[in-house]
């Protein structure tokens, strides 16, 4: 089984969401369509970045890293260049 660490962006709220899953299509569908959860009020979400991992542990570590200060700085530095979707 393969795991995916993903970053979503809500243009409406200028917010990002970081998560991991083994089924990216279903997970994105749930973020944009299910009637519950933290991400509901920031819809619609767009996938702006993905990384693939062989194990759940690797994906969990990367997700945790991206949610920290250095990870968020990395996201801002690497994903905002040219994309223009994250505010300063």
C-alpha positions in Angstrom: 0.0 0.0 0.0 1.2 3.5 -0.8 0.5 6.6 1.4 0.2 10.2 0.3 1.0 13.3 2.2 -1.0 16.1 0.6 -1.5 19.9 0.9 -4.8 21.5 0.1 -5.5 25.1 -0.5 -8.7 27.1 0.1 -8.6 30.3 -2.1 -11.8 31.4 -0.4 -10.1 31.5 3.1 -6.5 31.7 2.0 -5.8 28.6 4.2 -3.8 25.4 3.7 -4.6 22.0 5.1 -2.0 19.2 5.5 -2.9 15.6 5.8 -2.0 12.0 4.8 -4.0 9.1 3.4 -3.9 5.9 1.5 -6.7 6.9 -0.8 -6.2 10.5 -2.0 -9.3 10.6 -4.3 -11.7 9.6 -1.5 -10.0 11.9 1.0 -10.3 14.9 -1.3 -13.9 14.1 -2.0 -14.6 14.0 1.8 -12.9 17.3 2.3 -15.1 18.9 -0.4 -18.4 17.1 0.1 -19.1 15.5 3.4 -21.2 17.5 5.9 -18.8 17.4 8.8 -15.3 18.2 9.9 -12.9 21.1 10.3 -12.4 21.6 6.5 -16.1 22.0 5.7 -16.2 25.8 6.2 -13.2 26.5 3.9 -14.5 24.8 0.8 -13.7 24.4 -2.0 -10.2 22.8 -1.5 -7.7 22.3 -4.3 -4.8 19.9 -4.1 -1.6 21.9 -4.5 1.1 19.3 -3.5 1.5 15.6 -2.9 4.4 13.3 -1.8 4.3 9.5 -1.9 5.6 7.2 0.8 5.8 3.4 1.1 4.9 3.2 4.8 2.3 4.9 7.0 5.0 5.8 9.5 7.0 7.7 6.9 3.9 9.6 5.8 2.9 10.4 9.4 6.4 11.8 10.1 6.3 14.0 7.0 2.8 15.2 7.8 4.0 16.2 11.3 7.0 17.9 9.9 5.0 19.9 7.5 2.6 21.0 10.2 5.5 22.5 12.3 7.1 25.9 11.9 9.9 24.7 9.6 7.5 22.7 7.5 5.2 25.7 7.1 8.1 27.9 6.1 9.1 25.2 3.6 5.6 25.2 2.2 5.6 29.0 1.9 9.0 29.1 0.3 8.6 26.3 -2.2 4.9 26.3 -3.1 4.3 30.0 -3.2 7.0 30.8 -5.8 5.2 31.4 -9.0 1.9 30.0 -7.7 0.8 33.1 -5.8 -1.7 31.3 -3.6 -0.3 31.8 -0.1 -0.4 35.2 1.5 2.8 36.5 3.0 
